[in-house]
Amino acid sequence: MRLKFIRAEEKVLGKAADKKLPVCKYSGQQQTPFNTLFNYIVKVVAPITPKWLQKFSQWTLHRLFHQRNNMFIYLHILLECAVYAEFTYEVFGFCREMDTTLTSLSVPYILLAIKNYFFYLCIKRDPGTVTKRKVASQLHIYPYDMRLFHPGVSCPTCQLVKPGRSKHCRLCNRCVQRFDHHCVWVNNCIGALNTRYFLLYLFSVCAMAGDIALLTADMLLHAVLRSGLLGASYIDEYGEQQPAGPLFVIQHLFLTFPRIVFMLGFLVFVFFLLAGYALFHSYLALVNQTSNEWYKSRAQRVTVRLPPPPPSSPMSGSKCTRLSGALVKQLLDSVDSILFDCDGVIWRGDQAIPGAPQVINLLKENGKKVFFVTNNSSKTRKMYADKMSMLGFDVKEEEVFGTAYCSAMYLKTVCKLEGKVYLIGSNAMKQELEAVGIQQTGVGPDHISGKQADWANVPLDPEVKAVVVGFDEHFSYMKLNRALQYLTQQGCLFVGTNRDTRLPLEGGKAVPGTGCLLQAVETAAQRQAQTVGKPNHFMFDCVASQFGVDRDRCLMVGDRLDTDIMLGSNCGLKTLLTLTGVSTMADAEAHQKSGCAERQGMVPDYYVESIADLLPALQG
């Protein structure tokens, strides 16, 4: 099954050494016929196109459509000047000779002034940028629909919690409230605060084009009537006299007024094009939707509005409810799939949580789909499956989703990586990468050598196109330095397995986690990594796409509020906290009382002392 991964906005990450442009981005839509045709043409033309022309074309397209620039504003003004120059110096004079009133002829200039006013507002007005100063108030303007927009999701670039209906624009490099699209003609995003100006701009351009087209057509019609062309005749190639028909009149007009006729055709085309576009945006305004939401909802076959939960749903109660008695069966009956974290939920160290194997095995016997999602990147799926089997769990390798496997899938299916990976990680990550055909370098110790002046010139593998950071017991200054040198190269991807900063041990002790290593590399490279582990919803997307999991009938069970429960909130799942691991009820209650939207996403729907509390309902 082809994976369809939902990604929060990512940056275009440069050119590859094979002269292609690898793009890591969220699309959320099927491949369109236009894209398929374009890709086919590129494949056919590329082998016969000089390399310098390919590079120039890529650079030009990148500058025009992937970076902010004023090119289309200048083009807009140039076309407008050309139309009004032709209208003023030719059409205006002919119209005056044909007794057209000055009032009628002044309308295009009035519409030009009105259009320029709205055009200026579209360019200069803030579309609704999400900033640190305003984000607290913006979080409460639009609700999260739990389909396209989930609470608690942070923008990795802006490092701000994303309000409902907001999106990061990669051209402007900012998150925009109620994002619609980035309009190249005004070189600005269209968002919550300038949508009305954009609509008025569209309608004023339509009115301009329509009015000038009507005056021009009226002028040409009068010219035809006054010249008597409709009653004229001509001698054809056989020497016979023929009456002048519509084609003869059109040809005569082209020969007599070539620029005016061309301008009329251009204006008619612009009018119908922009009128359709303006009516479409008017419809979206009436149904309170943006083009971004409309396109994504069509692609994902979901609606933007979230329907209220049915009265019988166990989710209709308040959050942080103790799960016991009949409520256990009611919750289990409402789900078909259950995602379990591992350490602290079904085992601690090398010992299974008492009753956990029986719970997992009984859930499967009752027809539930059971999956295991862990941020630990130190083991392969097979290693986890073997460990679970030894502890008494009935589990298959394909039911395990660790960050080592998910990172490999992310690079393979989303980034479509063509090249090697510099890996700060374990042998398990190496095996998972190689299993999907991705070569790596970097695993194992990397001791420091040479002098400080030599470190910035360490040997680099030219085939490396991505840096991946996971848990690495051999992490060192030289590995940090080598990652920095790779990440300063144009087009190098940057991926992290997770941001867990501490790994809890028995007895209340802890050791540094992957998040510490990832932050060190981010600080050195001055870049933000894209993480694939919890609470990023990519891990759930892996499970859902491979096994057809319905998020409305799925339960997330975990022991950490900031990863497990937040993952459930981000993906619109029911959530259950077990108190056999890291987080406590005091932590959950503090989040619930905080009033902070991001912290509210870490509040579970239910909690139990241990997943063994589910046993009575399963055995009964």
ZADORO-614786 format. One record per residue (C-alpha): x negated, y negated, z negated. Coordinates in steps of 0.001 Angstrom, whole numbers. Each point is the difference from the previous one (the first is absolute). Example, Ala and Ser with C-alpha at 12.3 -4.5 7.8 and 13.67 -1.06 7.14 Angstrom:
2
{{-12300 4500 -7800}} {{-1370 -3440 660}} 
This chain:
620
{{0 0 0}} {{-1407 -3365 996}} {{-561 -2222 -3007}} {{1805 -3311 -143}} {{-1777 -2007 -2598}} {{1350 -3254 -1475}} {{-2810 -2297 -766}} {{-117 -3329 -1643}} {{-1518 -2610 2310}} {{-3610 717 1002}} {{-2638 -1952 1890}} {{-1234 716 3515}} {{-3447 1331 -662}} {{-2102 -737 3038}} {{-1544 1855 2918}} {{-1462 3471 87}} {{-3313 958 1546}} {{1746 1827 2832}} {{1410 -3337 1123}} {{3504 785 -1150}} {{1811 -2104 -2517}} {{1038 2257 -2913}} {{2911 -1600 -1755}} {{1181 1069 -3427}} {{3448 -1454 -463}} {{3540 749 -1022}} {{2405 370 2868}} {{2998 1799 -1404}} {{1403 482 3491}} {{-30 2552 2754}} {{-2395 -492 2909}} {{1899 -2234 2435}} {{110 724 3762}} {{-1880 -3269 592}} {{-2821 1047 -2355}} {{-151 3445 1590}} {{-227 -1537 3500}} {{-2596 -2536 -1148}} {{-2167 2692 -1615}} {{237 2115 3149}} {{-1066 -2921 2209}} {{-2925 -750 -2324}} {{-1197 3626 222}} {{182 -84 3792}} {{-1637 -3412 470}} {{-2692 225 -2736}} {{-2401 2377 1830}} {{-198 -2286 3048}} {{-158 -3292 -1906}} {{-3436 -1508 -761}} {{-931 98 -3682}} {{-516 -3754 -172}} {{3523 -550 1340}} {{1435 2458 -2545}} {{-1753 -1839 -2831}} {{1153 -3377 1289}} {{3596 1217 380}} {{14 1457 -3517}} {{-1465 -3192 -1424}} {{2548 -2157 1854}} {{3000 2090 -1043}} {{-1264 130 -3567}} {{-395 -3789 -98}} {{3429 -620 1518}} {{2115 2517 -1885}} {{-1924 1043 -3111}} {{-1327 -3347 -1241}} {{1624 -3342 -667}} {{-664 -2462 2815}} {{1661 -2959 1699}} {{-225 1405 3523}} {{3740 549 367}} {{811 -3414 -1485}} {{-2163 -1606 2694}} {{1617 2210 2651}} {{3440 -985 -1313}} {{-852 -3703 274}} {{-1566 460 3451}} {{3094 1728 1430}} {{2236 -2616 -1567}} {{-2056 -2835 1500}} {{96 1659 3431}} {{3805 371 -104}} {{641 -3533 -1215}} {{-2500 -1474 2468}} {{1795 1697 2895}} {{3390 -1009 -1389}} {{-1031 -3619 -576}} {{-1865 -675 3255}} {{2236 1921 2407}} {{3339 1202 -1388}} {{717 -3207 -1916}} {{-407 -2190 3097}} {{2122 2263 2232}} {{2710 131 -2685}} {{94 -3805 -233}} {{418 -221 3783}} {{2952 2367 -334}} {{1610 -2209 -2661}} {{-642 2252 -3009}} {{544 -2097 -3131}} {{-2922 -1113 -2131}} {{1752 1519 -3012}} {{-116 3458 1570}} {{-3620 -454 1048}} {{-1048 -1140 -3475}} {{1323 3144 -1714}} {{-3127 2131 817}} {{-2229 -2619 -1635}} {{2178 -116 -3113}} {{-87 3795 -187}} {{-3797 -140 416}} {{-304 -2260 -3040}} {{2271 2289 -2039}} {{-1887 3084 1130}} {{-3371 -1539 -841}} {{1223 -813 -3506}} {{1003 3604 -720}} {{-3126 1250 1802}} {{-2133 -2073 -2363}} {{1893 1327 -3029}} {{-485 3590 1152}} {{-3743 -586 305}} {{-574 -1951 -3200}} {{2582 1233 -2518}} {{-1005 2726 -2449}} {{1981 3138 940}} {{207 1142 -3623}} {{-3537 1041 -924}} {{-254 2176 -3106}} {{-2516 -1613 -2356}} {{-1122 626 -3570}} {{1790 -3155 -1096}} {{3338 911 1599}} {{48 3794 -68}} {{1757 249 -3377}} {{3035 -1881 1319}} {{-130 1610 3464}} {{288 3497 -1496}} {{3613 -673 -979}} {{1288 -1625 3210}} {{648 3154 2026}} {{742 3484 -1385}} {{-2104 3036 863}} {{1935 2397 2224}} {{-2154 3032 -1030}} {{-229 966 3675}} {{-2106 -2565 1789}} {{-978 -1947 -3126}} {{-930 1507 -3363}} {{-647 -1735 -3339}} {{-3497 -126 -1429}} {{-1852 254 3325}} {{-3057 -2243 108}} {{-1505 -1475 3128}} {{-3612 1276 167}} {{-1104 -3181 1793}} {{1823 -2712 -1970}} {{-180 2039 -3248}} {{3532 -1103 -884}} {{3152 1982 -702}} {{2099 -107 3161}} {{3484 -1500 -432}} {{2953 1690 1681}} {{205 -590 3775}} {{-3568 -1324 154}} {{-2758 1199 2324}} {{-3671 -717 470}} {{-735 -1696 3321}} {{-3388 1179 1222}} {{-344 -2993 2357}} {{559 -2603 -2719}} {{-1508 2243 -2719}} {{2778 -756 -2491}} {{3182 1533 -1365}} {{3174 -1765 1144}} {{3383 4 -1740}} {{2797 1467 2177}} {{-2516 541 2800}} {{1516 90 3505}} {{-2945 -44 2412}} {{-3079 -1972 982}} {{877 -2302 2910}} {{-3000 -683 2244}} {{1804 -2949 1656}} {{-31 -1963 -3263}} {{-3069 1776 -1467}} {{1824 593 -3269}} {{1958 2647 -1836}} {{3779 -191 0}} {{1216 554 -3531}} {{2473 -1028 -2666}} {{-751 -3750 113}} {{-249 -673 3745}} {{2435 2456 1625}} {{2645 -2719 408}} {{-2491 -2271 1766}} {{-991 2864 2293}} {{3628 634 973}} {{586 -3692 689}} {{-3223 -77 2012}} {{1194 2929 2137}} {{3393 -1574 652}} {{-1528 -3393 841}} {{-2366 1625 2543}} {{2969 1853 1517}} {{1953 -3248 195}} {{-2949 -1772 1660}} {{-508 2719 2584}} {{3725 291 683}} {{571 -3739 387}} {{-2958 -574 2337}} {{1025 3074 2013}} {{3556 -1351 390}} {{-1209 -3444 1094}} {{-2468 1560 2448}} {{2616 2368 1423}} {{2446 -2897 335}} {{-2627 -2026 1866}} {{-737 2872 2406}} {{3694 635 567}} {{595 -3675 877}} {{-3029 99 2318}} {{1495 2994 1837}} {{3458 -1593 261}} {{-1300 -3358 1182}} {{-2272 1533 2605}} {{2815 2072 1464}} {{-2047 3185 -222}} {{3061 2140 -700}} {{1454 -905 3400}} {{-3288 221 1891}} {{-1137 2774 2309}} {{-3305 1360 1276}} {{-1352 2012 2943}} {{-1036 3513 -1000}} {{-2818 2094 1533}} {{2351 1240 2740}} {{872 -3529 1098}} {{3488 129 -1452}} {{1503 -2746 -2128}} {{744 1075 -3592}} {{1768 -1904 -2827}} {{-2225 -981 -2946}} {{707 2412 -2853}} {{-1088 -15 -3651}} {{-3415 1521 786}} {{-713 -2685 2595}} {{986 -2716 -2504}} {{-2256 1475 -2692}} {{-2934 260 2415}} {{547 -3581 1100}} {{38 -1175 -3645}} {{-3218 1902 -718}} {{-1697 -1683 2939}} {{1375 -3466 -826}} {{-231 18 -3816}} {{-2431 2842 -868}} {{-1021 -1226 -3467}} {{3558 -914 -990}} {{1398 3400 1013}} {{-2822 1804 -1806}} {{638 -2114 -3105}} {{3713 831 162}} {{-726 3728 125}} {{-2404 -290 -2932}} {{2549 -1950 -2073}} {{2781 2511 689}} {{-2306 2837 -1082}} {{-1034 -1838 -3190}} {{3605 -874 -808}} {{1320 3553 152}} {{-3052 1440 -1750}} {{91 -2418 -2925}} {{3787 -22 -183}} {{10 3761 -511}} {{-2789 -287 -2562}} {{1770 -2821 -1838}} {{3310 1890 -74}} {{-1789 3087 -1373}} {{-1554 -2048 -2816}} {{3364 -1656 -656}} {{1553 3442 -396}} {{-2755 995 -2432}} {{609 -3185 -1984}} {{3722 795 -214}} {{-649 3532 -1323}} {{-2801 -1230 -2309}} {{-2755 2000 1671}} {{-3380 -782 1520}} {{-1376 1384 3235}} {{-2699 1775 -2039}} {{2667 1749 -2102}} {{2212 705 3018}} {{-2817 1656 1926}} {{-1249 2039 -2968}} {{3505 1096 -1011}} {{696 1182 3557}} {{-3322 1828 146}} {{544 1711 -3343}} {{3767 396 532}} {{786 -1630 -3328}} {{1968 -3097 -911}} {{-1524 -2955 -1767}} {{2671 -224 -2677}} {{-208 2463 -2864}} {{3383 1563 -820}} {{874 182 -3689}} {{-584 3413 -1601}} {{3099 2161 -407}} {{1624 -59 -3446}} {{-786 3677 -511}} {{-3720 -478 574}} {{-2183 543 -3052}} {{-1972 -3010 1134}} {{2867 -2350 -745}} {{-948 -229 -3660}} {{-2628 -2197 -1596}} {{-3690 690 466}} {{-2298 1738 -2481}} {{2673 2511 -1001}} {{-972 3115 -1936}} {{759 3014 2173}} {{1793 2686 -1995}} {{3106 2160 -108}} {{2395 -121 2938}} {{-1898 -2925 1519}} {{-2857 2363 926}} {{2246 2166 2171}} {{1689 -3072 1459}} {{-3388 -1431 1042}} {{-1256 3290 1430}} {{3214 453 1989}} {{-515 -3466 1522}} {{-3422 839 1499}} {{-1324 2493 2540}} {{-3705 -833 -276}} {{-2247 -666 -3002}} {{-3489 -1513 35}} {{-2243 831 -2974}} {{-3204 -1666 -1054}} {{-2474 2585 -1267}} {{-2359 -946 -2840}} {{2041 -976 -3044}} {{3242 1311 1507}} {{-413 3698 808}} {{-3432 517 -1571}} {{-2551 -1633 -2278}} {{-3593 831 796}} {{-41 3724 746}} {{3144 861 -1934}} {{3564 -58 1337}} {{2521 -2118 -1891}} {{2098 2507 -2001}} {{3064 940 2072}} {{-1200 -1830 3143}} {{-577 3120 2151}} {{3472 1299 -831}} {{1573 -3378 910}} {{-1776 -172 3377}} {{780 3615 881}} {{3668 -262 -1038}} {{447 -3197 2010}} {{-1210 1851 3088}} {{2262 2966 -763}} {{2915 -2461 -147}} {{-787 -1224 3516}} {{-1820 -3228 -880}} {{-2922 -1191 2090}} {{-2933 -581 -2359}} {{-3144 -1980 894}} {{-3072 -1103 -1916}} {{-1508 -3468 517}} {{-3249 -968 -1695}} {{-2435 -2883 263}} {{-2911 2291 -862}} {{-2252 241 3060}} {{-2507 2459 -1452}} {{1839 3119 1225}} {{1409 1267 3290}} {{3580 1179 360}} {{-1204 3608 -146}} {{-1933 -644 -3214}} {{3129 -1423 -1630}} {{2170 2870 1251}} {{-2499 2544 -1384}} {{-85 -1738 -3384}} {{3792 -120 -203}} {{296 3662 895}} {{-2436 889 -2790}} {{2146 -2004 -2446}} {{3154 1874 1035}} {{1566 -2407 2503}} {{1608 1295 3192}} {{-1507 -2466 2467}} {{-1121 -128 3638}} {{-2930 -2029 1293}} {{2195 -2118 2296}} {{2059 -1174 -3003}} {{-3014 -1795 -1497}} {{-773 -3593 1007}} {{-3207 -1410 -1463}} {{-1697 -3228 992}} {{-2837 1916 1677}} {{2494 1510 2456}} {{2134 -3150 322}} {{-3041 -2171 744}} {{-949 2348 2833}} {{3561 -90 1357}} {{109 -3795 -264}} {{-3180 -404 2050}} {{1091 2615 2533}} {{3659 -896 550}} {{379 -3669 -909}} {{-3407 -1514 764}} {{-692 2530 2784}} {{-3660 -220 -933}} {{-2490 762 2743}} {{-3356 275 -1702}} {{-1625 1074 -3233}} {{747 -941 -3607}} {{-2496 -1240 -2567}} {{1348 1872 -3001}} {{-487 -976 -3610}} {{1678 3080 -1374}} {{-66 3694 -728}} {{-579 3182 1954}} {{3762 546 -137}} {{550 -3223 1935}} {{-2666 1082 2468}} {{1832 3289 589}} {{3396 -1678 480}} {{-1454 -2491 2487}} {{-1721 2718 1991}} {{3214 2056 -17}} {{1688 -2698 2104}} {{-3024 -467 2265}} {{-1605 -3048 -1643}} {{-3762 117 -582}} {{-1522 -1732 -3008}} {{-3272 -1043 -1528}} {{-934 -1072 -3513}} {{1027 2856 -2302}} {{-2571 770 -2709}} {{-2663 -2080 -1768}} {{-1471 -3070 1732}} {{-2991 -1148 -2015}} {{-1420 -3483 253}} {{-3229 -465 1928}} {{-2099 -2816 1386}} {{83 -3634 -1055}} {{2920 -2384 -269}} {{-747 -1479 3417}} {{373 3466 1522}} {{3420 745 -1483}} {{1929 -2221 2410}} {{-1626 1865 2896}} {{693 3564 -1099}} {{509 2434 2887}} {{3669 169 1059}} {{1801 2564 2118}} {{1305 -1859 3097}} {{2929 2429 265}} {{1440 -1005 -3395}} {{3290 -1889 480}} {{1466 204 -3526}} {{-1042 -74 -3656}} {{2040 2200 -2352}} {{-356 -254 -3773}} {{1139 2796 -2317}} {{-1271 1487 -3248}} {{-3771 484 289}} {{-2111 1212 -2900}} {{-3096 -1019 2005}} {{1099 -3631 444}} {{-3094 -2234 5}} {{-1313 -3438 889}} {{-1266 1294 3340}} {{3435 1431 869}} {{1549 -3348 -882}} {{-2562 -1778 2161}} {{484 2385 2931}} {{3794 -443 -158}} {{-497 -3783 50}} {{-2173 198 3132}} {{2612 2118 1820}} {{2897 -2243 -1059}} {{-1703 -3124 1339}} {{144 1553 3480}} {{2922 -1068 2151}} {{2758 2578 280}} {{-976 2133 -3003}} {{3066 1286 -1886}} {{90 -39 -3804}} {{2062 2634 -1821}} {{212 990 -3675}} {{1640 3077 -1481}} {{1496 -1743 -3060}} {{-483 -2793 -2537}} {{95 2010 -3233}} {{-2669 -1657 -2156}} {{-63 2554 -2838}} {{203 3781 -78}} {{1466 1078 -3361}} {{-1548 2958 -1826}} {{1081 2079 -2955}} {{-381 -1675 -3384}} {{867 -3478 1259}} {{-3267 -455 1868}} {{-348 -1169 3613}} {{-2568 -350 2780}} {{-122 -2561 2877}} {{2270 853 2920}} {{-87 -577 3746}} {{1457 -3497 -413}} {{-3247 -1162 -1625}} {{-2066 1200 2958}} {{2485 -1481 2495}} {{-26 -3397 -1716}} {{-3803 -43 81}} {{-10 575 3770}} {{2795 -2545 527}} {{-1925 -2595 -2008}} {{-3203 608 1938}} {{1669 14 3423}} {{2479 -2774 -856}} {{2696 2116 1642}} {{3162 1659 -1236}} {{310 3748 561}} {{3190 1717 1116}} {{829 2657 -2599}} {{1932 3151 847}} {{652 1431 -3468}} {{2736 -800 -2484}} {{1727 -2455 -332}} {{-412 -616 3752}} {{2938 1660 1724}} {{-2236 1597 2653}} {{-324 3114 -2147}} {{3795 398 -117}} {{177 -630 3745}} {{-2405 2928 535}} {{2335 2297 -1929}} {{3202 -1378 1528}} {{-1207 211 3583}} {{-1248 3576 -284}} {{2911 1451 -1985}} {{2943 -2271 846}} {{436 -1329 -3541}} {{3009 -2284 -522}} {{-1063 -2822 -2319}} {{3586 -352 -1286}} {{-145 3579 -1309}} {{-3544 59 -1307}} {{-1405 -228 -3552}} {{-3510 -1146 -957}} {{-1356 1469 -3257}} {{-3158 -1456 -1504}} {{-1817 -1061 -3147}} {{-1382 -3372 1169}} {{2200 -3044 414}} {{-2390 -1959 2239}} {{-452 2798 2554}} {{2642 2744 -204}} {{3038 -2038 -1030}} {{-1043 -2946 2178}} {{-274 2360 2990}} {{3576 1128 -646}} {{1191 -3608 -252}} {{-1856 -1019 3157}} {{1600 2839 1951}} {{3523 -244 -1452}} {{-204 3342 -1846}} {{1490 1005 -3326}} {{-2735 -21 -2653}} {{-700 2112 -3095}} {{-2774 -737 -2516}} {{-1470 2851 -2015}} {{-1735 -944 -3257}} {{-2653 2738 158}} {{-2537 -2240 1757}} {{-1197 -3598 114}} {{2985 -2363 -344}} {{2254 -338 -3051}} {{3554 -1148 -592}} {{-1411 -3166 -1567}} {{-1693 -781 3326}} {{3255 575 1919}} {{2046 -2144 -2408}} {{-2565 -2812 240}} {{328 12 3791}} {{3779 78 -241}} {{119 -3041 -2304}} {{-2632 -1987 1920}} {{2353 -1587 2552}} {{-2753 402 2606}} {{1209 1541 3288}} {{-3271 1851 547}} {{26 1514 -3484}} {{3671 964 384}} {{-1116 2339 2766}} {{-1928 1965 -2645}} {{3098 727 -2079}} {{1196 3611 493}} {{3635 965 421}} {{-403 2847 -2503}} {{-2556 1407 -2405}} {{-659 3337 -1723}} {{-2483 1137 -2612}} {{-1165 2721 2403}} {{1241 1487 3250}} {{720 3072 -2105}} {{3128 -1965 -1075}} {{1452 952 3404}} {{-149 3728 -800}} {{3386 389 -1764}} {{1897 -1464 2969}} {{-1915 2241 2433}} {{418 3172 -2095}} {{3670 -618 -743}} 
